Amino acid sequence: MNRELTWRKSSRSGSDGGNCVELAGLNDDVAIRDSKDPHGPILVVSRAGLRDAIRAAEE
């Protein structure tokens, strides 16, 4: 699946190679991975679930 997706690095990720998250759109879902480990595991969540998680983290 990694090669088929267009990954975008989070705007919150640092340029020093530290905590980096990448996202890729999948119809109604979003794939999430650690940019330091592009061949590692991928978390797939619904767009609504990701939105709710981000809102909860901002509170």
mmJSON file of the N, C-alpha and C atoms, coordinates in Angstrom:
{"data_MODEL":{"atom_site":{
"group_PDB":["ATOM","ATOM","ATOM","ATOM","ATOM","ATOM","ATOM","ATOM","ATOM","ATOM","ATOM","ATOM","ATOM","ATOM","ATOM","ATOM","ATOM","ATOM","ATOM","ATOM","ATOM","ATOM","ATOM","ATOM","ATOM","ATOM","ATOM","ATOM","ATOM","ATOM","ATOM","ATOM","ATOM","ATOM","ATOM","ATOM","ATOM","ATOM","ATOM","ATOM","ATOM","ATOM","ATOM","ATOM","ATOM","ATOM","ATOM","ATOM","ATOM","ATOM","ATOM","ATOM","ATOM","ATOM","ATOM","ATOM","ATOM","ATOM","ATOM","ATOM","ATOM","ATOM","ATOM","ATOM","ATOM","ATOM","ATOM","ATOM","ATOM","ATOM","ATOM","ATOM","ATOM","ATOM","ATOM","ATOM","ATOM","ATOM","ATOM","ATOM","ATOM","ATOM","ATOM","ATOM","ATOM","ATOM","ATOM","ATOM","ATOM","ATOM","ATOM","ATOM","ATOM","ATOM","ATOM","ATOM","ATOM","ATOM","ATOM","ATOM","ATOM","ATOM","ATOM","ATOM","ATOM","ATOM","ATOM","ATOM","ATOM","ATOM","ATOM","ATOM","ATOM","ATOM","ATOM","ATOM","ATOM","ATOM","ATOM","ATOM","ATOM","ATOM","ATOM","ATOM","ATOM","ATOM","ATOM","ATOM","ATOM","ATOM","ATOM","ATOM","ATOM","ATOM","ATOM","ATOM","ATOM","ATOM","ATOM","ATOM","ATOM","ATOM","ATOM","ATOM","ATOM","ATOM","ATOM","ATOM","ATOM","ATOM","ATOM","ATOM","ATOM","ATOM","ATOM","ATOM","ATOM","ATOM","ATOM","ATOM","ATOM","ATOM","ATOM","ATOM","ATOM","ATOM","ATOM","ATOM","ATOM","ATOM","ATOM","ATOM","ATOM","ATOM","ATOM","ATOM","ATOM"],
"id":[1,2,3,4,5,6,7,8,9,10,11,12,13,14,15,16,17,18,19,20,21,22,23,24,25,26,27,28,29,30,31,32,33,34,35,36,37,38,39,40,41,42,43,44,45,46,47,48,49,50,51,52,53,54,55,56,57,58,59,60,61,62,63,64,65,66,67,68,69,70,71,72,73,74,75,76,77,78,79,80,81,82,83,84,85,86,87,88,89,90,91,92,93,94,95,96,97,98,99,100,101,102,103,104,105,106,107,108,109,110,111,112,113,114,115,116,117,118,119,120,121,122,123,124,125,126,127,128,129,130,131,132,133,134,135,136,137,138,139,140,141,142,143,144,145,146,147,148,149,150,151,152,153,154,155,156,157,158,159,160,161,162,163,164,165,166,167,168,169,170,171,172,173,174,175,176,177],
"type_symbol":["N","C","C","N","C","C","N","C","C","N","C","C","N","C","C","N","C","C","N","C","C","N","C","C","N","C","C","N","C","C","N","C","C","N","C","C","N","C","C","N","C","C","N","C","C","N","C","C","N","C","C","N","C","C","N","C","C","N","C","C","N","C","C","N","C","C","N","C","C","N","C","C","N","C","C","N","C","C","N","C","C","N","C","C","N","C","C","N","C","C","N","C","C","N","C","C","N","C","C","N","C","C","N","C","C","N","C","C","N","C","C","N","C","C","N","C","C","N","C","C","N","C","C","N","C","C","N","C","C","N","C","C","N","C","C","N","C","C","N","C","C","N","C","C","N","C","C","N","C","C","N","C","C","N","C","C","N","C","C","N","C","C","N","C","C","N","C","C","N","C","C","N","C","C","N","C","C"],
"label_atom_id":["N","CA","C","N","CA","C","N","CA","C","N","CA","C","N","CA","C","N","CA","C","N","CA","C","N","CA","C","N","CA","C","N","CA","C","N","CA","C","N","CA","C","N","CA","C","N","CA","C","N","CA","C","N","CA","C","N","CA","C","N","CA","C","N","CA","C","N","CA","C","N","CA","C","N","CA","C","N","CA","C","N","CA","C","N","CA","C","N","CA","C","N","CA","C","N","CA","C","N","CA","C","N","CA","C","N","CA","C","N","CA","C","N","CA","C","N","CA","C","N","CA","C","N","CA","C","N","CA","C","N","CA","C","N","CA","C","N","CA","C","N","CA","C","N","CA","C","N","CA","C","N","CA","C","N","CA","C","N","CA","C","N","CA","C","N","CA","C","N","CA","C","N","CA","C","N","CA","C","N","CA","C","N","CA","C","N","CA","C","N","CA","C","N","CA","C","N","CA","C","N","CA","C","N","CA","C"],
"label_alt_id":[null,null,null,null,null,null,null,null,null,null,null,null,null,null,null,null,null,null,null,null,null,null,null,null,null,null,null,null,null,null,null,null,null,null,null,null,null,null,null,null,null,null,null,null,null,null,null,null,null,null,null,null,null,null,null,null,null,null,null,null,null,null,null,null,null,null,null,null,null,null,null,null,null,null,null,null,null,null,null,null,null,null,null,null,null,null,null,null,null,null,null,null,null,null,null,null,null,null,null,null,null,null,null,null,null,null,null,null,null,null,null,null,null,null,null,null,null,null,null,null,null,null,null,null,null,null,null,null,null,null,null,null,null,null,null,null,null,null,null,null,null,null,null,null,null,null,null,null,null,null,null,null,null,null,null,null,null,null,null,null,null,null,null,null,null,null,null,null,null,null,null,null,null,null,null,null,null],
"label_comp_id":["MET","MET","MET","ASN","ASN","ASN","ARG","ARG","ARG","GLU","GLU","GLU","LEU","LEU","LEU","THR","THR","THR","TRP","TRP","TRP","ARG","ARG","ARG","LYS","LYS","LYS","SER","SER","SER","SER","SER","SER","ARG","ARG","ARG","SER","SER","SER","GLY","GLY","GLY","SER","SER","SER","ASP","ASP","ASP","GLY","GLY","GLY","GLY","GLY","GLY","ASN","ASN","ASN","CYS","CYS","CYS","VAL","VAL","VAL","GLU","GLU","GLU","LEU","LEU","LEU","ALA","ALA","ALA","GLY","GLY","GLY","LEU","LEU","LEU","ASN","ASN","ASN","ASP","ASP","ASP","ASP","ASP","ASP","VAL","VAL","VAL","ALA","ALA","ALA","ILE","ILE","ILE","ARG","ARG","ARG","ASP","ASP","ASP","SER","SER","SER","LYS","LYS","LYS","ASP","ASP","ASP","PRO","PRO","PRO","HIS","HIS","HIS","GLY","GLY","GLY","PRO","PRO","PRO","ILE","ILE","ILE","LEU","LEU","LEU","VAL","VAL","VAL","VAL","VAL","VAL","SER","SER","SER","ARG","ARG","ARG","ALA","ALA","ALA","GLY","GLY","GLY","LEU","LEU","LEU","ARG","ARG","ARG","ASP","ASP","ASP","ALA","ALA","ALA","ILE","ILE","ILE","ARG","ARG","ARG","ALA","ALA","ALA","ALA","ALA","ALA","GLU","GLU","GLU","GLU","GLU","GLU"],
"label_asym_id":["A","A","A","A","A","A","A","A","A","A","A","A","A","A","A","A","A","A","A","A","A","A","A","A","A","A","A","A","A","A","A","A","A","A","A","A","A","A","A","A","A","A","A","A","A","A","A","A","A","A","A","A","A","A","A","A","A","A","A","A","A","A","A","A","A","A","A","A","A","A","A","A","A","A","A","A","A","A","A","A","A","A","A","A","A","A","A","A","A","A","A","A","A","A","A","A","A","A","A","A","A","A","A","A","A","A","A","A","A","A","A","A","A","A","A","A","A","A","A","A","A","A","A","A","A","A","A","A","A","A","A","A","A","A","A","A","A","A","A","A","A","A","A","A","A","A","A","A","A","A","A","A","A","A","A","A","A","A","A","A","A","A","A","A","A","A","A","A","A","A","A","A","A","A","A","A","A"],
"label_entity_id":["1","1","1","1","1","1","1","1","1","1","1","1","1","1","1","1","1","1","1","1","1","1","1","1","1","1","1","1","1","1","1","1","1","1","1","1","1","1","1","1","1","1","1","1","1","1","1","1","1","1","1","1","1","1","1","1","1","1","1","1","1","1","1","1","1","1","1","1","1","1","1","1","1","1","1","1","1","1","1","1","1","1","1","1","1","1","1","1","1","1","1","1","1","1","1","1","1","1","1","1","1","1","1","1","1","1","1","1","1","1","1","1","1","1","1","1","1","1","1","1","1","1","1","1","1","1","1","1","1","1","1","1","1","1","1","1","1","1","1","1","1","1","1","1","1","1","1","1","1","1","1","1","1","1","1","1","1","1","1","1","1","1","1","1","1","1","1","1","1","1","1","1","1","1","1","1","1"],
"label_seq_id":[1,1,1,2,2,2,3,3,3,4,4,4,5,5,5,6,6,6,7,7,7,8,8,8,9,9,9,10,10,10,11,11,11,12,12,12,13,13,13,14,14,14,15,15,15,16,16,16,17,17,17,18,18,18,19,19,19,20,20,20,21,21,21,22,22,22,23,23,23,24,24,24,25,25,25,26,26,26,27,27,27,28,28,28,29,29,29,30,30,30,31,31,31,32,32,32,33,33,33,34,34,34,35,35,35,36,36,36,37,37,37,38,38,38,39,39,39,40,40,40,41,41,41,42,42,42,43,43,43,44,44,44,45,45,45,46,46,46,47,47,47,48,48,48,49,49,49,50,50,50,51,51,51,52,52,52,53,53,53,54,54,54,55,55,55,56,56,56,57,57,57,58,58,58,59,59,59],
"pdbx_PDB_ins_code":[null,null,null,null,null,null,null,null,null,null,null,null,null,null,null,null,null,null,null,null,null,null,null,null,null,null,null,null,null,null,null,null,null,null,null,null,null,null,null,null,null,null,null,null,null,null,null,null,null,null,null,null,null,null,null,null,null,null,null,null,null,null,null,null,null,null,null,null,null,null,null,null,null,null,null,null,null,null,null,null,null,null,null,null,null,null,null,null,null,null,null,null,null,null,null,null,null,null,null,null,null,null,null,null,null,null,null,null,null,null,null,null,null,null,null,null,null,null,null,null,null,null,null,null,null,null,null,null,null,null,null,null,null,null,null,null,null,null,null,null,null,null,null,null,null,null,null,null,null,null,null,null,null,null,null,null,null,null,null,null,null,null,null,null,null,null,null,null,null,null,null,null,null,null,null,null,null],
"Cartn_x":[0.821,0.0,0.858,2.032,2.862,3.171,3.473,3.897,2.733,1.513,0.349,-0.215,0.163,-0.414,0.468,-0.159,0.565,0.609,1.8,1.971,2.301,1.749,2.051,2.563,3.627,4.196,3.389,3.163,2.424,3.142,2.377,2.978,3.531,3.12,3.608,4.901,5.326,6.551,7.76,8.736,9.959,10.848,11.74,12.659,13.915,14.049,15.253,15.157,14.088,13.941,13.386,12.852,12.305,10.95,9.965,8.611,7.929,7.854,7.291,6.132,5.034,3.855,3.512,3.13,2.686,1.279,0.483,-0.898,-1.112,-2.026,-2.423,-3.924,-4.598,-6.041,-6.442,-7.492,-8.06,-9.582,-10.16,-11.615,-12.154,-12.833,-13.428,-12.481,-11.285,-10.33,-9.041,-8.183,-6.866,-5.837,-4.763,-3.659,-2.627,-2.06,-1.091,0.129,1.324,2.555,3.627,4.647,5.833,6.77,7.087,7.918,9.34,9.763,11.101,11.124,9.944,9.829,8.798,9.095,8.102,7.644,8.383,7.973,7.37,7.197,6.639,5.124,4.531,3.063,2.341,1.128,0.257,-1.035,-1.449,-2.719,-3.743,-4.883,-5.95,-7.14,-7.584,-8.727,-9.699,-10.929,-11.904,-11.555,-11.969,-11.729,-12.427,-13.623,-14.353,-13.621,-13.081,-12.34,-11.091,-10.377,-9.179,-9.549,-10.6,-11.061,-11.405,-12.129,-12.506,-11.28,-10.289,-9.08,-8.287,-8.216,-7.502,-8.233,-9.535,-10.3,-10.119,-10.112,-9.927,-8.527,-7.538,-6.153,-5.976,-6.76,-6.651,-7.303,-8.151,-8.856,-7.961],
"Cartn_y":[-1.199,0.0,1.254,1.273,2.478,3.116,2.325,2.873,3.455,3.01,3.45,4.773,5.186,6.38,7.609,8.769,10.033,10.547,10.523,10.894,12.368,13.028,14.426,14.492,15.216,15.388,16.443,16.195,17.134,18.478,19.554,20.891,21.11,20.291,20.377,19.604,18.83,18.048,18.958,18.688,19.486,19.149,20.036,19.807,19.073,18.788,18.133,16.612,16.05,14.602,13.999,14.808,14.329,13.69,14.222,13.663,14.029,13.065,13.333,12.388,12.951,12.187,12.507,11.474,11.67,11.117,11.774,11.375,11.128,10.212,9.96,9.729,10.334,10.184,8.863,8.254,6.997,7.121,7.624,7.791,8.37,7.573,8.062,7.942,7.443,7.207,7.994,7.959,8.591,7.587,7.414,6.558,7.451,6.948,7.703,6.824,7.41,6.656,7.558,6.945,7.629,7.836,9.072,9.332,8.787,8.536,7.963,6.47,5.863,4.426,4.207,4.634,4.591,3.183,2.166,0.794,0.113,0.868,0.337,0.313,0.171,0.053,1.336,1.137,2.242,2.131,3.234,3.308,3.917,3.256,3.782,4.121,5.364,5.832,6.556,6.652,7.406,8.892,9.633,11.08,11.708,11.244,11.771,11.432,10.221,9.823,10.658,10.938,11.771,13.192,13.717,15.064,15.146,14.139,14.128,14.016,13.21,13.056,14.37,15.068,16.344,17.373,17.412,18.349,18.056,16.787,16.405,16.779,16.64,16.971,18.482,19.274,20.728,21.279,20.493,20.981,21.015],
"Cartn_z":[0.0,0.0,0.0,0.593,0.712,-0.63,-1.625,-2.914,-3.712,-3.431,-4.177,-3.681,-2.502,-1.882,-2.094,-2.085,-2.11,-0.685,-0.084,1.316,1.432,2.458,2.77,4.199,4.382,5.713,6.467,7.728,8.554,8.625,8.581,8.703,10.109,11.059,12.444,12.655,11.665,11.799,11.711,12.519,12.51,11.328,10.986,9.869,10.297,11.591,12.092,12.083,11.496,11.432,12.707,13.573,14.843,14.675,15.359,15.326,14.019,13.107,11.787,11.5,11.055,10.697,9.255,8.496,7.127,6.986,6.14,5.897,4.412,4.099,2.715,2.697,1.742,1.636,1.011,1.565,1.068,1.053,0.004,-0.06,1.243,2.063,3.316,4.503,4.294,5.371,5.149,6.168,6.097,6.603,5.858,6.286,6.974,8.065,8.861,9.069,8.895,9.14,9.717,10.255,10.77,9.585,9.266,8.088,8.233,9.462,9.669,9.361,9.223,8.966,7.857,6.619,5.543,5.169,5.546,5.247,6.469,7.532,8.767,8.744,9.899,9.988,9.586,9.129,8.729,9.527,10.107,10.818,9.872,9.701,8.851,9.749,9.674,10.456,9.526,9.953,9.161,9.236,8.241,8.262,9.466,9.767,10.923,12.22,12.306,13.498,13.695,12.612,12.697,13.104,12.518,12.864,14.352,14.852,16.265,17.163,16.769,17.567,17.622,16.499,16.47,17.336,17.237,18.073,19.548,19.916,21.32,21.802,20.937,21.318,21.5,20.781,20.877,22.142,22.784,23.981,25.181],
"occupancy":[1.0,1.0,1.0,1.0,1.0,1.0,1.0,1.0,1.0,1.0,1.0,1.0,1.0,1.0,1.0,1.0,1.0,1.0,1.0,1.0,1.0,1.0,1.0,1.0,1.0,1.0,1.0,1.0,1.0,1.0,1.0,1.0,1.0,1.0,1.0,1.0,1.0,1.0,1.0,1.0,1.0,1.0,1.0,1.0,1.0,1.0,1.0,1.0,1.0,1.0,1.0,1.0,1.0,1.0,1.0,1.0,1.0,1.0,1.0,1.0,1.0,1.0,1.0,1.0,1.0,1.0,1.0,1.0,1.0,1.0,1.0,1.0,1.0,1.0,1.0,1.0,1.0,1.0,1.0,1.0,1.0,1.0,1.0,1.0,1.0,1.0,1.0,1.0,1.0,1.0,1.0,1.0,1.0,1.0,1.0,1.0,1.0,1.0,1.0,1.0,1.0,1.0,1.0,1.0,1.0,1.0,1.0,1.0,1.0,1.0,1.0,1.0,1.0,1.0,1.0,1.0,1.0,1.0,1.0,1.0,1.0,1.0,1.0,1.0,1.0,1.0,1.0,1.0,1.0,1.0,1.0,1.0,1.0,1.0,1.0,1.0,1.0,1.0,1.0,1.0,1.0,1.0,1.0,1.0,1.0,1.0,1.0,1.0,1.0,1.0,1.0,1.0,1.0,1.0,1.0,1.0,1.0,1.0,1.0,1.0,1.0,1.0,1.0,1.0,1.0,1.0,1.0,1.0,1.0,1.0,1.0,1.0,1.0,1.0,1.0,1.0,1.0],
"B_iso_or_equiv":[0.0,0.0,0.0,0.0,0.0,0.0,0.0,0.0,0.0,0.0,0.0,0.0,0.0,0.0,0.0,0.0,0.0,0.0,0.0,0.0,0.0,0.0,0.0,0.0,0.0,0.0,0.0,0.0,0.0,0.0,0.0,0.0,0.0,0.0,0.0,0.0,0.0,0.0,0.0,0.0,0.0,0.0,0.0,0.0,0.0,0.0,0.0,0.0,0.0,0.0,0.0,0.0,0.0,0.0,0.0,0.0,0.0,0.0,0.0,0.0,0.0,0.0,0.0,0.0,0.0,0.0,0.0,0.0,0.0,0.0,0.0,0.0,0.0,0.0,0.0,0.0,0.0,0.0,0.0,0.0,0.0,0.0,0.0,0.0,0.0,0.0,0.0,0.0,0.0,0.0,0.0,0.0,0.0,0.0,0.0,0.0,0.0,0.0,0.0,0.0,0.0,0.0,0.0,0.0,0.0,0.0,0.0,0.0,0.0,0.0,0.0,0.0,0.0,0.0,0.0,0.0,0.0,0.0,0.0,0.0,0.0,0.0,0.0,0.0,0.0,0.0,0.0,0.0,0.0,0.0,0.0,0.0,0.0,0.0,0.0,0.0,0.0,0.0,0.0,0.0,0.0,0.0,0.0,0.0,0.0,0.0,0.0,0.0,0.0,0.0,0.0,0.0,0.0,0.0,0.0,0.0,0.0,0.0,0.0,0.0,0.0,0.0,0.0,0.0,0.0,0.0,0.0,0.0,0.0,0.0,0.0,0.0,0.0,0.0,0.0,0.0,0.0],
"pdbx_formal_charge":[null,null,null,null,null,null,null,null,null,null,null,null,null,null,null,null,null,null,null,null,null,null,null,null,null,null,null,null,null,null,null,null,null,null,null,null,null,null,null,null,null,null,null,null,null,null,null,null,null,null,null,null,null,null,null,null,null,null,null,null,null,null,null,null,null,null,null,null,null,null,null,null,null,null,null,null,null,null,null,null,null,null,null,null,null,null,null,null,null,null,null,null,null,null,null,null,null,null,null,null,null,null,null,null,null,null,null,null,null,null,null,null,null,null,null,null,null,null,null,null,null,null,null,null,null,null,null,null,null,null,null,null,null,null,null,null,null,null,null,null,null,null,null,null,null,null,null,null,null,null,null,null,null,null,null,null,null,null,null,null,null,null,null,null,null,null,null,null,null,null,null,null,null,null,null,null,null],
"auth_seq_id":[1,1,1,2,2,2,3,3,3,4,4,4,5,5,5,6,6,6,7,7,7,8,8,8,9,9,9,10,10,10,11,11,11,12,12,12,13,13,13,14,14,14,15,15,15,16,16,16,17,17,17,18,18,18,19,19,19,20,20,20,21,21,21,22,22,22,23,23,23,24,24,24,25,25,25,26,26,26,27,27,27,28,28,28,29,29,29,30,30,30,31,31,31,32,32,32,33,33,33,34,34,34,35,35,35,36,36,36,37,37,37,38,38,38,39,39,39,40,40,40,41,41,41,42,42,42,43,43,43,44,44,44,45,45,45,46,46,46,47,47,47,48,48,48,49,49,49,50,50,50,51,51,51,52,52,52,53,53,53,54,54,54,55,55,55,56,56,56,57,57,57,58,58,58,59,59,59],
"auth_comp_id":["MET","MET","MET","ASN","ASN","ASN","ARG","ARG","ARG","GLU","GLU","GLU","LEU","LEU","LEU","THR","THR","THR","TRP","TRP","TRP","ARG","ARG","ARG","LYS","LYS","LYS","SER","SER","SER","SER","SER","SER","ARG","ARG","ARG","SER","SER","SER","GLY","GLY","GLY","SER","SER","SER","ASP","ASP","ASP","GLY","GLY","GLY","GLY","GLY","GLY","ASN","ASN","ASN","CYS","CYS","CYS","VAL","VAL","VAL","GLU","GLU","GLU","LEU","LEU","LEU","ALA","ALA","ALA","GLY","GLY","GLY","LEU","LEU","LEU","ASN","ASN","ASN","ASP","ASP","ASP","ASP","ASP","ASP","VAL","VAL","VAL","ALA","ALA","ALA","ILE","ILE","ILE","ARG","ARG","ARG","ASP","ASP","ASP","SER","SER","SER","LYS","LYS","LYS","ASP","ASP","ASP","PRO","PRO","PRO","HIS","HIS","HIS","GLY","GLY","GLY","PRO","PRO","PRO","ILE","ILE","ILE","LEU","LEU","LEU","VAL","VAL","VAL","VAL","VAL","VAL","SER","SER","SER","ARG","ARG","ARG","ALA","ALA","ALA","GLY","GLY","GLY","LEU","LEU","LEU","ARG","ARG","ARG","ASP","ASP","ASP","ALA","ALA","ALA","ILE","ILE","ILE","ARG","ARG","ARG","ALA","ALA","ALA","ALA","ALA","ALA","GLU","GLU","GLU","GLU","GLU","GLU"],
"auth_asym_id":["A","A","A","A","A","A","A","A","A","A","A","A","A","A","A","A","A","A","A","A","A","A","A","A","A","A","A","A","A","A","A","A","A","A","A","A","A","A","A","A","A","A","A","A","A","A","A","A","A","A","A","A","A","A","A","A","A","A","A","A","A","A","A","A","A","A","A","A","A","A","A","A","A","A","A","A","A","A","A","A","A","A","A","A","A","A","A","A","A","A","A","A","A","A","A","A","A","A","A","A","A","A","A","A","A","A","A","A","A","A","A","A","A","A","A","A","A","A","A","A","A","A","A","A","A","A","A","A","A","A","A","A","A","A","A","A","A","A","A","A","A","A","A","A","A","A","A","A","A","A","A","A","A","A","A","A","A","A","A","A","A","A","A","A","A","A","A","A","A","A","A","A","A","A","A","A","A"],
"auth_atom_id":["N","CA","C","N","CA","C","N","CA","C","N","CA","C","N","CA","C","N","CA","C","N","CA","C","N","CA","C","N","CA","C","N","CA","C","N","CA","C","N","CA","C","N","CA","C","N","CA","C","N","CA","C","N","CA","C","N","CA","C","N","CA","C","N","CA","C","N","CA","C","N","CA","C","N","CA","C","N","CA","C","N","CA","C","N","CA","C","N","CA","C","N","CA","C","N","CA","C","N","CA","C","N","CA","C","N","CA","C","N","CA","C","N","CA","C","N","CA","C","N","CA","C","N","CA","C","N","CA","C","N","CA","C","N","CA","C","N","CA","C","N","CA","C","N","CA","C","N","CA","C","N","CA","C","N","CA","C","N","CA","C","N","CA","C","N","CA","C","N","CA","C","N","CA","C","N","CA","C","N","CA","C","N","CA","C","N","CA","C","N","CA","C","N","CA","C","N","CA","C","N","CA","C","N","CA","C"],
"pdbx_PDB_model_num":[1,1,1,1,1,1,1,1,1,1,1,1,1,1,1,1,1,1,1,1,1,1,1,1,1,1,1,1,1,1,1,1,1,1,1,1,1,1,1,1,1,1,1,1,1,1,1,1,1,1,1,1,1,1,1,1,1,1,1,1,1,1,1,1,1,1,1,1,1,1,1,1,1,1,1,1,1,1,1,1,1,1,1,1,1,1,1,1,1,1,1,1,1,1,1,1,1,1,1,1,1,1,1,1,1,1,1,1,1,1,1,1,1,1,1,1,1,1,1,1,1,1,1,1,1,1,1,1,1,1,1,1,1,1,1,1,1,1,1,1,1,1,1,1,1,1,1,1,1,1,1,1,1,1,1,1,1,1,1,1,1,1,1,1,1,1,1,1,1,1,1,1,1,1,1,1,1]
}}}
